Amino acid sequence: MDPQSRLRKVKPFYFGNVQDITSTPSATTGPPKSRPLLRIEFKSPKDDYTFVQELRSNHSMHVCHRKNHLHLAVIRESFSPAPLQMLEMLGQVQHPNIADSLDVYFHDGKLCIVGEHLDVSLFDLGFKRLVPWEIATIISEVIKAMTYLLDTLPTCELHMDSVRLSLQGDVKLGIHSHSNNYRG
């Protein structure tokens, strides 16, 4: 770093529990990994996202973020009978085999959930094109996610179309239950 520069490095802040005040995080373990907050916006998702394509298979829409056109996402309108409890549970979910919820919008009495885009549905792919080890891998990843969901969201509704695959080979479950098409 240039000694003439007015900028300097600072230590990262650690916001731990009150009980952690006397102890500092060690260099090897560091602070616990934080979860991103689930943001709730009281505006239309059309303000932040641009329509790309309607998806008939899972009643949702492909969209891209207006600030980053390469970032695809999926918007679903939620019809949960208990939206506050559903949002609280969605905020707790964090698993590598479960699609992330990115944003939540409440506009004109509609609750819209923006989720991670995954390219292919297992329902659309079919098992005929897969070799046995690929099927075993998919089943293994789905079982890991379902085991986590049984502990975290026991009332979550899943369908064959909930199993999604990315072009990078990730297998994830889309957990947005009670959803229908968003028609902003």
N, C-alpha and C positions, 0 to 999 in steps of 0.2 A: 504494500500500500504506500502511496506517495505521502511523505511526511508533510508536504505543503498542503495537502488536501484537508478540507474542513470536515470531511466525512470520516467517521471512525466506526469500527465494529463494536457491537455491544453483545453481551451475553443474552441468550434467549430467555424470555420470562417463563416461569413455571407456575401455573395456577393450580396447585394441588389442593388437597383437603386441608382443613384447619389442623388436623393431626400431623400433617407433613411439614409444618412450619419449622420444626426443630431439625429435621433431616433434609438434606438437599439431594436431588436425584444424582445418582452416580453417573460417571461418564460412560459406563458400559450399558446400563439399562436405560437411562434417560427418562424423560417424562412419559407417562402413558400415552399411547396413540389416541388422538382425539378423533371424534366422529364429526363429519360435517353436519351443520344444523339444517333441518328441514324448514325451508323458508316458505311462509304463507303470504301471498300477495293478494291484495284486495283490488284486483284489476283484471282485465281480460288477458288471457294468454296470447292473444293476437298482438298485443303491444310488444311482446318480447320474442315471439316465434312466428315463423313464416310457414304456411301450409306447403307440403311437398306432395303427399300422396295419401289417399284414404286406404286403410287396410280393412278389408272385409272379414278376414279370418278371425281377428281378435277384436273387432269393433273399436278401432282406434285410428289415429292419424299419425303419419310420419310428418315431422316438422323439423325445421332447422332454426337455430338461434339466430336472431337478427345480427348480433355482434360477431358471430362466428359461423359462417355458412357451411363450414365443414363439420360442424357438430350436430349430428342428427339425434333426435329424441322421439319419443312417442307420447301423445297426449290421449288420456282416457277420461271420460266424464264418470264420476263416481256416484252411485246411487245407494251408498251405505245408509242404513237406518240410524246408525250412530256415528256420524262423521268425526266428532271430536275424539272418540275412543279409537277410531280407525287411524286418524292422523297421529295420535300418540303412539300407537303400535308401529306404524310405518317408520316413525322416527327412531325406534329402537332397533330396527332390523339392520344388521350389518353382517353379511356373509359373502364370501367370494363366489358362491353359486346362486346368488339371488340378485336379480336386477335392481340397480339402485333407483330410488325415488329422488329426483333432482329438485323439483319445485312443486308447489301446490298453489293453485289459484282459486279464489272464490269471487265469482262475478255473476250478477243477475240471478242469484239464488242457486247457482251451479258450482259444484266442487270439481275442479279439473286437476288431475295428477299428471305431472310430466315425469316420465321414466326413461331409463337408459334404453337406447335403441340396440336391439339384437337382430341380426340380419335374417335368420331363417328359423321358422317354426319346425319342430320335429314332426308336427302334424302334416305340414306341406312336404317335408323331405321323404317320409316313408322309410320303412326298414328295408325295403328291397335293394336299395342302393348302398347299404352299409354292410361292411364285413363284420364278423362276430366280435372281434376285439373292439371295434368302434361302438357297437351296441353295448358291450359290457362297460366301456368307459362312460358312456352317457348314463346308463343305469346307476353306476357307482356315484357319479356326480349328483344325480337327482336324489338319490337316497341320502347323501350328505346334507343337501339343502332341505329335504323333507324332515329329517331328524331335527335339524335346527328349528324349522318352522313349528314342529309339534311342541317344542319347548317355549317358543317365543309367541307365535300366533296360532293357537290351536283351532281357531275358527276360520282360518284362511281357506278359501275355496280355490282349488286347482283343477285344471283341465288338461287334456293332452296338448292343447295349444299353448299352455303355460310354459312348456319346456321349449326354450329358445337356444339357438346356437349363433355364435359370432363367426365372422370369416376367419378370425384368428384361432378358432377351435374352442372357445370358452362355451361351457354349458351352464345355463342359468335358468332359474325359474322366475317368471313374471308373476308377482303376487298381488296385482291390483284387482281385487275381487269386487263384485257388484259394480261393474263398469259397463259403459256403453259408449257409443260414438260421441266425440266432442264436435259440436256444430256451432262454434263461436259465432 
